[in-house]
Amino acid sequence: MPSRIAKADVNRVLEAAAARLLEAGGRDGRVSRAEVAKALGQLTGTEQKLVDVFFRFVDHRDFKAGAQVTKADLDRAVAYAKEKLVAKYDLNNNGLSRAEIEKMSLTGRLAVQLAKELKAAAQTPTSPALENGTSFLEFREALTTPVSKTAVTEAGQVDALLKKQLIAACHQSSYEDVKTLADAFGAVDEGEFIVREVKDRATGERYTVIDYGAGDSTYGAVFKKGEATPLAAIHDGEISRFSQEG
């Protein structure tokens, strides 16, 4: 792990936390405490802690009885946090050192921690099995025995993350118009998805693998555990890795 971390990486994390809060507020552009509490239930780890603490930071700065946080409030808070909670501590303007980080507020320290975690995750080696043209059977055989394997056939089995993953998996076939969970179950053969939680014996990386029937072929997607954006697609029984550029 590098001894310093760039302010830009930390600033991006703060911007992402604000975006999470704005998303929680829905279409009206106003974020209530109840909406944040609901959104926090869909987050985990350091990200959950940061979004919670950052909302409290924004709410305190703009507090009025019964008030809700707006996009303007979030924008002002992000600008303030970048200057006062991050840049202020980079005394030599060469990235934040351990000693500088220790002097930061809780919000600043959580942002640094999450930035480091995201950077480490981006550098995690991916499975040799995730090569274009690898058959889905070969991919499964290259991994350890599945941690779990579930046939998913009804909405009651699906949480918020899995819903996004099922819809994204449908888009790897010709079902690009699938937008809801009902659409997803209606599109695939027999309304059934196979959801596997697996661990790669080569890298230790955990994946969520979703496949389904589309006519005589197998389609689906491979996700890093806990993520909603596919890492690779299953196209007609073969692995198709997405570009990681950009």
URZI-V678342 format. One record per run of one state. SS is the DSSP state (~ for helix, > for strand, _ for the rest). FROM is the first residue (numbers start at 0). LEN is the number of residues. If there is no record, write none. Layout:
[[SS | FROM | LEN] [SS | FROM | LEN]]
//
This chain:
[[_ | 0 | 4] [> | 4 | 1] [_ | 5 | 1] [~ | 6 | 22] [_ | 28 | 1] [> | 29 | 2] [_ | 31 | 1] [~ | 32 | 8] [_ | 40 | 4] [~ | 44 | 17] [_ | 61 | 7] [> | 68 | 2] [~ | 70 | 19] [_ | 89 | 6] [> | 95 | 1] [_ | 96 | 1] [~ | 97 | 5] [_ | 102 | 3] [~ | 105 | 17] [_ | 122 | 12] [> | 134 | 1] [~ | 135 | 6] [_ | 141 | 6] [> | 147 | 5] [_ | 152 | 2] [~ | 154 | 3] [_ | 157 | 2] [~ | 159 | 11] [_ | 170 | 10] [~ | 180 | 7] [_ | 187 | 1] [~ | 188 | 3] [_ | 191 | 1] [> | 192 | 7] [_ | 199 | 6] [> | 205 | 9] [_ | 214 | 2] [> | 216 | 8] [_ | 224 | 7] [> | 231 | 4] [_ | 235 | 2] [> | 237 | 4] [_ | 241 | 5]]
//
